[in-house]
Amino acid sequence: MNTGNQQFDGNVAVAGNAAVGGNLNVNGRTLFKQDLKVEGYLDAKNVRTPNVGLFLDEETLAANHPRPRNGMYALVGDSLPAKLY
């Protein structure tokens, strides 16, 4: 059932589960009082993960982190010590 777009001015509370299909944009502050699980790449400009892990080869590293940022590093090899990228 598609009811179209609806705008709510004020507070909205959902006591059960909610599923959102498509894109979701949140403007303003957001508080999560429980765990937050992100499946996929977390693209947050103010969050840095320096060590992204140990990878068997450069191809696997590039597939898992296609957009490296300054300050990120990884180890490549099948054991330690490994090459630093």
N, C-alpha and C positions, 0 to 999 in steps of 0.2 A: 504494500500500500504506500503510495507516494503522496504525501500531503503538501509537497512544495516547500519553499523556504518560509521559515517563520522567525521573526525576531522577538526576543524577550528582553525587555528593559527591566533590569533588576536581578535578583538572585534566582538561581535554578539549582535544585538539589536532585540527585539521582541516588536512590537507596539501594538499587541492585546493580547488575552488570550493564554496561553500555558498550556498544560497538559502533565505530565510526568508519564508514567506507569513504574512500576518497582522501582528500587532503584536509588537514586540520591546522588552522592558524590560531595561536593563542597570543593575545596582546595583553600585557600586564604581567603581574607577578603570579607565579604558580607554586603551590606547596604540595608536595607528595608526603603523606604521613606514613606510608608503608614503603615497601621495596619498589624500585623502578627497574624494569627489564627492557633493554633495547636490543631488538634483533636487527642486526645490520650495522652499518657504519655510523658512528656518532659524529656528526659534523657540527661541532660547537666551537666557535671562534675563540672563546675564552677558556677552553679546556685543553690541556696538553697532556699527552701520554708519551713521555720521553722514550721508554723502552717498549717497543711493540712486540718483542718476542724473539724466539729462536726458530729459524726456517731452514729447511733442508737445502734450498738453492735460491738464487736470485729471482727466478721466475715465480716461485711460490710466494716469495716476499712481495713482489710487484702485484701479483693477483690479489693478495690480501690487503695491501695498502697502496692502492693506485695513485693516491694523492698525498705523498709525504710532505710534511711541513718542517720548517727549520726547527731544530731541536729534537726531532725524532731520531731514534736509532734502532737498529736491529742486529742480531747476530745471525750469521749464515754459515751453516755447516751441520754435520751430523753428530757432533759432540763438542764439548768445551775443551780447550779454547776454540773459538770460532772467529771468522772474519767479522769485523765491525763495519756496518753500513750506515 
